[in-house]
Amino acid sequence: MRKIKCELCGQRDLLKEGSRFVCQTCGAAYSADQLRRQFDLDDQAEIYAEAKQAYRAKRFKQARQLYLALAEEGDQQGAFYASLSSSQLDPAADFAPLLNQLRTALVASREKGGEGYFAFASPPLRRGER
């Protein structure tokens, strides 16, 4: 079972005090919703890692399912990678929807301050839109 941790000091010594959870090391307090979001972000990172591994192993159906789970939560990059995985299952498919999803994912990534590949790929792809 995964244990909750303090976002400030990284310690896992949180105790419930009333309706809040308080870090016994630094005193930071969290609501149950704040800790739930921490789990959701951890889960999202785990899903991305598993999906990436499936894609690299050419298990495109599994990768698509995992990316679709992220897309259902509104993750535009997840939606793009789900489409990319689908395109690997059917190479004769029309690539226009995939390119549209890529543009949507890049816009969403830029709005969030983009990281990783999307931040790197964004400028060359924007030049290609002209």
N, C-alpha and C positions, 0 to 999 in steps of 0.2 A: 504494500500500500504506500502510495506517495504521501509524504508529509509536507505540510504547508511550511513556508519559510518567510522570514521577514525580508521585504524588498529593500530595506535600508541597510541592514547589517549582514543579511544572509543566514542568520542563525535560524534554527528550526525549533526554538524553544518558545512557542506561542501558547498562551493559556487563555481560555474563555473567561472573561470577567463581565458578567451581565450579558449585554447583547453584542459586545465587541470582543475581539481577540487581541491580546496585548503581548508584545515581544518582551520576554523577561530579561533580555540583554540590553536593549536600547530604549524600551518604553513605547515604541511606535504602536499605534492601535489601528485595527482594521475591522471593517464591517464584514459580515458574511458575504455580501455581494462582491466586495473587493477581493476577497480570497477566492471566490468562485471564478472571477475574471482571470485571476492568476492561473488557476487550473485550466481554464479555456485556452489561454495563450500557450501554456505548456502542451496541451493536447494538440493544438494547431501545429506547433513545431514538430511534434512527434509524427503527426499525419503527413506533413510535408516530407519529412525524412524517409518515412516508409514508402510514400508514393514515388519519390525520387529514386529510391533503391529499386522499386518494381519497374520503373521506366527504364533504368539503365540495364536491368536484367531482361529487358524485352518482354515483360509481363504487362502488356499494354492494357488488358482488360482490368487487371487489378489496379494499375496506376490510375486509369480513368475513373474507377469507382471511388478511390480515395480523393482524387482531385474534385470529383463531383460533390463529395461530402463537404469540402471546403467552400465550393461555389454556392452551395445551398445556404451558407452562412453569409453570403454577399461578398466573398473573396474573389475579386476580378482576376487575380493571377491564377487562382485555383481553377476558375472557369476557362482561362486560356489553356492551361496545361491539360485540362480534361479534353478540350478540343484537339489539342496536339496529340494526345494519346489516342483519341478516336481516329485521327488522320492516319496513324500508324496501323490501325486495324483495317482501314479501307483506303489504301493509297490512291485509288482512282476517284476519291471524293473531291468535291469542289472545295478549293482552298479559300474562297472569298469569305465565308463565315469565320474561318480561322484567323485570317488577317484582320477582320473587323474586331474580333475578340482580343487580338494582340494590341490593337490600337486602344481599345477600351481599358485593357489591363495597364498599358503604359500611362494613360491619362490618370488612372487611379493611383498608380505608383508615384507619379510626379506630385499629385496632390498630397500624398502622405509623406513626401520627402524621400521617395524611392530608395531602395537599397539593392545591393547586389547586381544581378544580371539585368534587371529591368532598368536600373539607373544607367548602367553601362550601354545597353542596347538602345535606349531611348533616343539620344541625339542622332545616330545614323539612320534610324527608322523615321524620325521626323523629317530628315532631309529627303528621304524617299517618298514622302507624301506630296511633295510639290508637283 
